[in-house]
Amino acid sequence: MAGLIKREDIDEVRQRTDIKEVVDGYVTLKGAGLGTYKGLCPFHDERSPSFTVRPQVGRYHCFGCGEDGDVISFVQKQDHTSFQEAVEKLAARIGYELRYEDGGSGPSREEVGRRQRLLDAHKIADEFFRAQLLTPGAAEARNFLFGRGFDRAAAEHFGCGYAPQGWDALLKHLRGRGFTDAELKLTGMFSEGNRGIYDRFRGRLIWPIKDIAGDTIGFGARKLYEDDQGPKYLNTPETTLYKKSQVLYGIDLAKRSIAKERQLVVVEGYTDVMACHLAGITTAVATCGTAFGTEHIKIARRLLSDDGTGGEVVFTFDGDAAGQKAALRAFEEDQRFTAQTYVAVEPSGADPCDLRQSKGDEAVHALVQSRRPLFEFAIRTTLKQFNLDTVEGRVQGLKASVPVVAAIRDASTRTGYCQALTGWLGMPDPNEVLRLVTAAVKRGDTGRPGAPGAPSPATAAAGAPGVAAGPSSGAVPSFHRPDPRDPVASMERQALEVALQQPALLAGPPWERFEAARFATPAFQAVHDAMRATGPGLTGDPVRWVEHVMEEVPEPLRPLVSELSVVPLPASTEEAVQKYCRDILARLFELQITRVKADKMGQLQRLDPVADPDTYQRLNRELMMLEMERRSLRSEA
């Protein structure tokens, strides 16, 4: 067993390492006097920089939380390593060869810290995937990149790679580099079956996912072949290195631009990050299979030096309902920033990658420039749910919007949006909205807007089925049990029971209908969102399907998902079960058609057929098609 690192070597590493350069990998530091640098503390949440670094003495100290130490303790705390592992990492950084008390050359492979071993495995895997992209077998991966406007230089810049088809190409490579199966199981790069472990990523285009310091900690993989039964995108699962709630793809490439330009652009996918950077928007990053949340905000705020003096965060989303819903989720977290928060929505539904392909780099810039304040977007999206041409619609829009405006914490901004809402509603009394919002603030009747078609915050606060009455206790929503006497909630529950227990019935065209469905009960809508996030790729495997839905759903609803997945269906034979399930899904789909028909009938009634005959005829045709679809469903059931 290797001994301890010699004391004089520890001192040498400490003295030779520039603490500012190390801290700069995690925190944006600015000069604060001669030989002193300040930034937002990485150890606690703060708005004003109190984390101070003095390279001359090799120390840091936070005047907010009291954390202090030298460069070794900083690495220990940030990378969650032991003292010895931190020293070894810093020694490798400066190329210093350590000596040990027992006279050896350092710890054996088995004694190297687990984290460093995992990082080593990921680094080698990253190099392996990149090399594979240049082989003849990776033609489909190269075609995919070229087809989206990315040449070889772009692929190399972003470290794109290819996972060969087969079961053990990477496994053999890493075994050949001295890694044991026990170590490899911890990386998340392998799955386990009856015969042992095998490659998790097979026949896929690969993106390395790196932490802010530039170390590869996971991978994202895109399906290329039709016979691949997995999801379209497959990421590394949660490991000791890879926590998706704390990871932003592209942050290693974007961090300096973010700090310099005081801007962070959040896009939705790997190719969108690539397109933005190549178009000159080098502040773009993406989340990895999860919503932009609290841990992401901590990263962003530190890079932006979010100290109240400026900076902006721009969320880009598709213009469809799903994109709007994703944008509105950001409303929950917005006020953790002092930076200005914006939303940039592409009406055509094109993402930055599509825009760059079809219209060039300028279109990507135009998308970001078209950003609107998130508060404005949230309020306007809420108003879109109502027909503001009628008195009733304006009253409903006012009631739904008041809690949204009341949720704005800054009093001056809140007052400004009261005036704006007055204008958008065309109200004669400019003080009426302000009075209602002020009353809502006093009552605690505040909340984020729902997705289009979802119950408004006003309804939720009044105690609607499936959601807790009163203000939420944090970013995690609180859900009440749906009322079993509510016929709509009862039907929605039955549909989710069927979807969880018999997911094979959703394969093919039924999935599109199911994905487009809307659930009136918030708890059930959240479960439905989790199913959509899981995607149709696992509908043939009920066990993994439920497991993935459990992972995606908010934690308070996991017991509900468990219950829905095991409750007995009211049928005694397999044939009867199948008939029952098909009937329930048909009822769900028919309800959705009825809702769409009602929307289109409302549009038709508000339309002047003489002034706009083309739209009038189109709506009539669409209503006829919907009715035919409804009758077809009934006949099938």
N, C-alpha and C positions, 0 to 999 in steps of 0.2 A: 504494500500500500504506500502510495506516495506521501511524503511529508508535507509540512506547511511551507508556504513560500517564505523565503528568507526575508527578514525584516528590512534589510538594506535595499532589496529589490522592490519591496512595496513602496518604500520612500522614494526610490528612483522613478517608479512609474507615476506616482503622485506628482512629483516635481516636473517631470517632462511633459505631462499631459496638460494641454490648454483647456481649462475648465469651461471657458466661454465657448470654444468650438463644440465641446460635448453637449453643453446645455442648449446651444443653438439648434441642435437636432430635434429638440422637443419644445422649446419655448422661443418666441420672437423677442429678442433682447434689443433694447435701445440704449444709447449712451445717456447716462444720468450724472454727468460730472466726470472729472478726470479719473480714469481707470475704474469706473463703476458703470454697471449696466443693470437695467431693470426690465421686468416683464411680468406678465400675469403668472401667479404661482401655479405650478403643476400639481401641487398637493392639496389645494382646496379651491373652492369656487369663489372668485372675487371679481369685482368690476374695475377697481383701480389697481394698477401695478404696484405690488409691494415686495415682489421677489427680487432680491438684489444679489448680483454676482460680482465678486472682486477677483479677477484673474491674478492679480499681483500676489494675493495671499492664498489663492487656490480655494476659496470658500464661497458658499452661498448662504443666504439667510432670508427668510420671509418674515417681514414685520407684521404680517397679518395673522399667520397661524403658528409662527415660532419655529418652523422646520429649518434646520441648518445642517451643514456638514461640508465635506470635501467632495472631490470629483468621484471618489470610490463610493461613498455613501449615496451620491446622487444616482449613479448607475444601478446600485443595489435596489433602491426604492422604485426607480422608473421601470427597470426590467425584471423586477422580482427575482433577483438572483442572490446567491450567497456572497459573502465577502470575497472568498477565493475566486469564484466565477467572475465577479466584477473586475478584480485585479487582472485576471487572465484575459478578459475581453479588452481592457484598456491597454494591456501590454501588446496584444496582437495589433491593436490600432496604431501604435507607434513603432511596431517592429522590434520590440524589446524581448530578449530571451530570458525567461525567468529561471531562477535556480531554487531548489527545494532543500529543506533541512536534511532529508535522507540522502542527498547527493544525486537523486534521480533527475530525470529530465521533465518531470511533471507527472500529473496523474495519468493513469492508463485510460484507454478508451472507455472502459466500463465505469470509470470514476469521474469522467467529465460530466459537468452539470447537465441535467436533462434538457434544460432550455437550449443550451448551446448545441447539444446533439441534434435537437429538433431543427434549429436554424441551419446547421450544417446539412442535414438531410434535405431541407427545402432548397438550399442553395444549389446542391448537386442536382436535384430534380428539375429546378429551373433551367440549369444549363443543359440538361438532358432534353427537355421539351423543346428548347430553342434550337438545339442541333437537329432534332427530328423534323422540324418544320422545313428544313432544306432537303429532305430525302424525297425520293420518288413517291413513296406512299402517302406523303402529305399534300398531294396535288389538290385535293378537295379543300383542305384548309387554306392553302394559298389562293385558290379560286374565290373562296368566301371573302378573304381580305381584299383581294384585287377588285372583286365585284362591288365592294363598298368604298372604293376609292383609296385603299391603303396599299402603298407599294412596299418593297422590301425594306427600304430605309425606315418607313413608319413602323413596320413590324419589329424591326430591331430596336427602335427607340423605345417602344412600349414592352419589349421583351416577349412578344407573342411566341407561342410554341405549338407543338402538336403532340398529343398522346397517341401512340400507335394503337392500331386495332390488335386484339389479342388480350390475354389475361395477365401477363406477367413481365412485360417488357421493362417497366420501371422497377418492378420488384427485383428482377435479376440484376439490374444495374446497381441498385442501392445495396443489395446483398454483396455484390462484388466489390463495393467500396467499404465493406466492413460493418454494415449496420445489421443488427439482429432483428428478428421478427418482432420481438417484444418492443424494441424501440420504434419500429416502423408502424406498429399498431397505434402508437400515440400521435403520429403525424397527421392523421385524417386523410392521407393519400391512398389508403387501402381499405377494402371491405373484407369481411371475414365470412367464410362459408364452411361447409362440412370438411373440406379438404385443406383448410388453412386460409391464409390471406391472399388477396389478388388485387390487381390495379383497380382503383375506384374510377379513374378517368381512362376511357378507352375509345379510340377513334374520334377524338374531339379536338377542337381548337382551344388552346390554353392561353389564359392571361395570368401572369403572376400577380398576386395581391401582396403589397408591401406595407410595412408600418411606416411611421413618419421618419424613422431613422434610415429607411431604405432596405431593411432586411425583409426577405421574402418569408411570409408567414402563412400563406395559403394560396389556393388557385381557384380560378373560375373557368368553367369549361362549357363550350357551346356545342350542341349536337350538330353533326354534319351529315349523317346517313339516315335514310328512311327506316332501316331495320333496327335502329337504336330505340329501344322501348323506354328509355329514361326521359326525364324532363328536358325541355329545351335548353335550359341553363342549369348547371350543376356546380355548386360551390363546395369547398372544403367544409366539413361539419365543424361544430364547435370543438376546439382543442385548447390546450393551455396557452398556445400562441395566438390562435385565431378566435376572436370574439366579434361576431358580425356587428354587434351594437357599438363597437368601438373602432371599427375599420372604415376607412374611406378610400376607395380605389382611386389611385392617381395622386394621393396626398404627398408621396415622396417626390413627384415631379412638379407638383403645383405649389408646394409650401413657400418657396422663396417669392414666387409671383404674388401669392395671396398676401404675404407680409408687405411686399413692396407696393402693390396696387390697392391694398385695403379692400379687396373684393374676393368673395367666394361664390362660385357658380356651382350649383348642385344639379346634376343631370341624372338620368335614370339607368344608364348602362355603360358597359365597357367601350363599345364602339362610339357612343356619344362623347365620352371623355376624349377618346382619340381624335374624333372629328373636331371638337372644340380646340384642343391644343394645336392641331395642325392648321386650324383657321386663325390662330393667333390669340385665342382665349385660353391662356395657360393657367387660369385660376380654377379650371373645372375639375370637379371630383364627382364620384358617384358612391352611393351606399351599396352594400353587398347583400341584397336579398332581404332588406328590412327597411322600415321607415326611418327618416332622419330624426334622431332622438337626442336624449339628454347627453349621452356620452359623446356623440358627434359634435354637439354644440360646444362642449368643453374644448375639443380639438380646435374647432373653428375660432372660438373666442381668443384662444391663446395666440393663434397665428395672426388674427386680425388686430391683436392688441386692443381688444374691444373695451376701451376705457372711456367711452362717451364722447370721443372726439371725431367720430366718423366711421367710415367703413360700411360695406353693404354685403348682404347675403342675397343671392338671386336663385330662386328655385325655378327650374324649367320643367314643365310637364306638358303632356299631350293635351289637346283640346277636347278629348272625349270625356265621358262621365268618370271613367276610372282615373284619368289624369287630374280632373278637377278635384276628385275626392282626395287624391294624394296631396294636392296642393293645400287643401283645407286642413289636412292633418297637421301640416306645418304650423297652422294657426295656434295650436296648443303650445308649441314650444317657442313661438316668435318672441315673446316678451322676456325670455331669458337673455336676449341680446340687447345691447344698447345700440348696436349697428342697425342701420335701416334694412328692413327685410322686404324683399320684392318677389313677385311671381311673374314669370314670362311664359305665356301660354301660346302655343302655335295652333291657330284655329283649324288648320287643315289636318291636324293630327300628326304631322311629320315631326320626327325627332331630329336632333342636331345632325346625326349621321345622314339621314335622308335629305335634309336641307342642303348639306354640303354637296352631296352627290348631284342633286337636281338643280340647285341654284347657285352653288359656289360658296366660298368663304364669307362673302358679304352677307349672305342670307343668315348665316349663323350669328354674325355680329348684330344684324338687325333684330334677330330674336331676342338677344340679351338686352339690346337697347329699348325694346318694346316693353320692358318690365313695368309692372304697376305695383304700387304699395300693397302688401299682403292684406292689410285691413280693408282697403278699398275692394280688392278682389273678393274677400270673404263676404262682405256686405252685399256686393252686387250679385254674387252667385246665390246668396240667400234670396234676394229679390226675384231672381229669374224663375223661382219656383211658383210665382204667383202672377196672375193676370192683372197687371197694374192699370189696364184700361178700364177696370171696374172699381167701384167704391169698395166692394167686398174684398177684392184682390189687394187693394192698397192697404186696407185695414189689416188683412192677414200678413202682408209683407212687413208692415210696421211692427206687429206683434212678434214676428219671427226675428226681425233685425235688432230690436231693442236689446236682447241679451247679448248679442254679438258685439254691439257697440259698448255695452256696459262692461264687457270683459277686457276692454282696453284699459290698462293700468295707469298709463300716463294721462293725467287729467286734461292737459292742454290738447293732446291728440284726440282724446275722447270728445271734447267739446267741438273740435273741428269736424269730426265725423258726424256729430249730431246735426251740424249745419248742412253738411253734404247730404245726409240722409233726407233731410227736409226737402232739399232741392230735387233729389231723385224721385221722391214720392209726390212732388208737386203740392205740398201741404201749405195752406195759407198762413198758418201760425208758426213762425220760426222757433218759438219757445216750447212748442208742444213736445217735440222729440226730446229736447233737453230735459224737460220735466219727467218724462217717462223713463229715460235712461238713468237719471239721478235716483229715482225711486227704485229702479232695478238694482243699482249698485248698493243702496242701503239694505235691500232685502237679501242681497247675495245672489240675485237671479242673473247669473252670468254664465256664459258657456260658448264653446266654439260652434260654428255653423255645421249642420250635417251635410252629407253628400246630397246632390240633387235628388229630390223625391223622398228624402228621409225626413222623419219628424223634426220639427224645429226645436231649438233649445228651449223656447217657451213651453212647448208641449212636454218636453222631457222634464223640465223643472216642475211641471204640474203633476208629475207622477204617472207618465204614460207607461203602458205595460212593457216590461223588459228593461227598464232603466231606473236607477235610483233617483228619488226626488231630492231636490236641493243641489247645491254646488258640489262638484266633484272634489275628492280629497287629494287630487294630484294628477299627474299625467296619465296614470292608469285608470280607465273608466270603471265605475261601479255599476253592476248589473243586478236588477231584481229578477226574480223568477217570473216568467211570463204567466199571465192569468190563464188557467186551464179552461175557464168559461168563455174566453174570447175565441169565437169560431175561426177568425183569421189566424190567430196565434196557434190554435190547435192544428189547423191545416199545415202551417209552416213547420211546426214541430214534426209532424208525420213525414213531411217531405225530407227533412234533414235526417230523420231516422233511416229512411230508405236510402238516401244518398250516402250515408256513412256505412250502412250495412251491406248494401248491394251496389257498390260503385260501378260495377261492370255495365249496369244499365245506362250509365252516363256516357259511355264510350261513343265516339262518332258525333253525328249531328245533335243528339240530345245534350251533349256538353255545351254547345253554343247557346241553346235555350236556357239551360241551367245557369250558365255563367252570366247571362243577361238578366236573370231574375232579380227582383227587388223584394226584400223582406221588410214588412212593416214593423216587426218586433226587433228592437235594437240588439238584444242578446242573440237572436237568430241571425240577424244580418251580420253580426261579428263572426259567427261560425261560418256563414256563407262566404264571407271575405277570406277566411282562413282556407276554405276549400279552393277558392279561386287562386289564391296565392300558391297553394300546393300544385295546382294544375292537373290536367287530364292524364299526365304520364303514368300515374300510379293507380288509375282506376281499375286496373287488372289485378292489383295486389291489395286486398282489403286490409291486411295487417299493417303494411307500410303506409297505406293511405291514411288510416286512423292515426298512426304515429306521427305522420307529418302534419296532419291537421291539428293535433294536440300541440305540436311545437309552434305552429303559426298563430293559434288563437290566443287572445289575452289570458294571462294566468288565472284570473278569477273564473273564467268560463271553462277551464279544463275539466272540472268535475261534470259540467253539463255535457260536454262532448263525450266523455266516458259513459255517461248515462245514456245518451242518444245512441251510442254505438252498440249497446248491449241490451236495450229494452226489447222484449219479445214482440215480434210483429204479429198482428192478429190473423194468422193463417196456420193451418195444420199440415199442409203438404207443400212440397217444393213448387208444384204447379200453382197452388193457391197463393203462395208467397210472391211468385213472379207476377201473377195477375194483380195482386194487391199493390205491389210496388209500381207497376206500370200505370195503374189507375191513379195513384197518389201523384206521381210525376205529371200525368196528364192534367190533373186538377191544378197543380202549381202552374204549369205552362198556360193553361186556359185563363187563370187569374191574371197572369202577366199580359196576355193578349187583351183581356178586358180593360186593363189599366191603360195600355197603349191606345186602344180604341177611344177611350174616354178623352185622352189628351188630344187626339186628332179631331174628334167631334167638336171639342172646344175651339180648336183652331179654325175649323170649318165654319162654325157659327159666328166667329168674330170676323170672318173674311167677307169682303165685298166681291161676289162672283163676276161682277161687271168690270171692276177695276183690275182684278187679277184672275182672269179665267184659267190661266195655265196652272197656277197653284191650286185653284179650286178643283180642277179636274184631277190633278195629281193626288190630292187628299182623298177624293172619292175613290180613285183606283186603289190607293193603299188601304182604305177602309174595307173595300171589297175583298182584297187579298187577305186581310186579317180575319175577316169573317169566314172565308174559305178554310183558313188554317185552323180556326177554332172548331169548325164542324168536323174537319178531318181528325182532330184530336179526340173529339167525342166519339166518333165512329171507331177509332182505334181502341179507345177505352171500353 
